[in-house]
Amino acid sequence: MNNMRKRKLTLVIAGVIVALAAVVIFASTRPSPNPVAARADPALMVANAVGMLMRSETHALTGEQIVSILPLLRVLRDTDPNDAEVSRALAREINSILTPDQRAEVERMRAEARQRREGQGGREQRRGGPGFTSPGDGAQARAPGVGPRASVGTRPRGEMRQRLLSMLIARLEDRQ
């Protein structure tokens, strides 16, 4: 009888291990969320541009630009991510505060980043094709989770957007 219990216990433990292995395999093979949706968000695009310029030695933001950009970023942070029109308008306004040289520097830095990703063997995420336009050109961005046809599961993206914009705002406030 003792051997029977040991066998049952061994089978239960083996079953638990197999179940855990199946969960791990399933979780690791699930397709990851499409990062294009986050990139197409005008708020994240303009936040990325401002962050790049904060790190630039030759095209850094001036104190006047920081003072002008901060209130717009605060409104952008508090804007519903599904309100694409407001986000695009705020992104265009922030983009208009940048000098032509700064906008060119941002595009140059983005091109370098794309080349680095391609060189690392990663798939290139197209930005100039259907579904994306830069925040400053006035065109409509259409990506999953953006605009009136937004998906229901945009809450985590909205929380990420708010957190990233809050961190950028704090960094800009420190530079004032």
Secondary structure, 3 states (H helix, E strand, C coil): CHHHHHHHHHHHHHHHHHHHHHHHHHHHHCCCCCCHHHHHCHHHHHHHHHHHHHHCCCCCCCHHHHHHHHHHHHHHHHCCCCCHHHHHHHHHHHHHHCCHHHHHHHHHHHHHHHHHHHHCCCCCCCCCCCCCCCHHHCCCCCCCCCCCCCCCCCHHHHHHHHHHHHHHHHHHHHHC
